[in-house]
Amino acid sequence: MADLLELSARIIDSGHADQPVNRTTNELSEIADGLAMVESFSHSVVVDAGDGLIAFDASHVRTGQAVVDAIRQWRPTPIRHLVYTHGHADHVGGSTFFAADHPVVIGHENVAKRFDRYTFTSNWNLLINARQFGGISGDLNLSMGVGNGEGGVAMTPNPNARRFLPAGTLRPDREVGLFDRMHIGPYEVEFHHARGETDDHLWSFFPEQKWVMTGDFLIWNFPNAGNPQKVQRYPIEWAAALRAMIAREPELLLPAHGLPIAGKERIARVLDDVATALEQLVADVVAMMNAGETLDTIIHTVKVPADTLAKPYLRPLYDEPEFVVRGIWRQFGGWWDGAASRLKPSPDAHLASAIAELAGGADVLLRRAEQAMGDGDVRLACHFADLAGWAAPDDPTIHAGRAAVYLQRRKTESSLMSKGIFAAAARESQVVVDRTTGPSDS
């Protein structure tokens, strides 16, 4: 089917996304002869190599079975090779459903190290992903696609809910360093490593067909280069990888999230726009760091132009530029933000109690938060709401007000990461309220 290519061409060329671009339908579309994509969380891109299939990514544990079922309906041929674009759970967790075919699993040499880290920090990753994807306590809510709430799909219960990485996740059999090349059936396939969203990312290229599988180097949202809860991202190398793809002059681009793109010029334009946005952020942040500015000043100064963020493949619906600014600072400047008092700070609760004493009580701080929210100063409102909550950790009235502030703040945000964290803050305070008054009906 050419429908996805026609849709992406119309959206890119018009500059307006009038339909969802990130969808988790678990439906397969044939993109070219012998090439298909299952739109899921993440997608699985599949190539028919004659006596076997090559699958790029296995999707999540919750969607892996549906992805395999869709592939089987397209081709009954066994999946002989499974390529991990990187080791995130939504790309590898579904591999247990591919295991019956005993595929050769290809991944970067850091994928196994990532798996070990996920085992070591399993509960932490369950917690932060619950916040990031809606904050549903005790399990992950992945119904929102990649960061924009589009194309939700009902998920079946996760049998590995208490493990971040499912126990049956397949480990790579063939590890790639900086570069590797394989001949699979009639195809020559190149595997290129570059750091970007992760340190274990591969993008793949079919030089004869001019197909590029980008993984998460392109997600049809602003790049996930500054996630506030997760490990370091690499915007400089990310942009360089996009420029390396452009140099190969691909004619068909298959991402792991979002729509496929056809046409050398169109692909180059999209990749250049994303690379340029990242490069400019890095240049602006580093210039201010070199000038001795604090993180506070940089965060409130460095911006991405609105017309850039309006592009249908650069909207800040998942990550956002402010978080990337912080990631750049962390990469080059460490964790300290430049404010001397925050080098070795007082506990939040102690500071808040002292401020509440000066102000006349935690209720005064909460009223100031509500006033700021009414004035449209949502950032200041949240500061005062937190101070009130920390000063009165067991007061249901204070925490009902704090929850209301954060729920209102959530409505003002565009990115899933902000929405998830602010919703989680509201739930924290709702727990205090429920402890005294009983659970709410909301």
Buried (B, 14 or more C-beta within 10 A) or exposed (E): EEEBBEBBBEBBEEEEBEEBBBBBBBBBBBBBEBBBBBBBBBBBBBBBBEEBBBBBBBBBBBBBBBBBEBBBEBBEBBBBBBBBBBBBBBBBBBBBBBBEBEBBBBBBEBBBEBBEBBEEBBEEBBBBBBBBBBBBEEBBBBBBBBBBBBBBBEBEEBEBBEBBBBEBBBBBEEBBEEEBEBEBBEBEBBBBBBBBBBBBBBBBBBBEBBBBBBBBBBBBBBBBBBBBBBEEBBBBBBBBBBBBBBEBEBBBBBBBBBBBBBBBEBBBBBBBBBBBBBBBBBEBBBEBBEEEBBBEEBBEEBBBEEEBBEBBBBBBBBBBBBBBBBBBBBBEBEEEBBEEEEEEEEEEBEBBBEBBEEBEBBBBBBBBBBEBBEEEBBEBBBBBBBBBBBBBBEBBBBBBBBBBBBBBBBEEBBBBBBBBBBBBBBBBBBEBBBEEEEEEEE
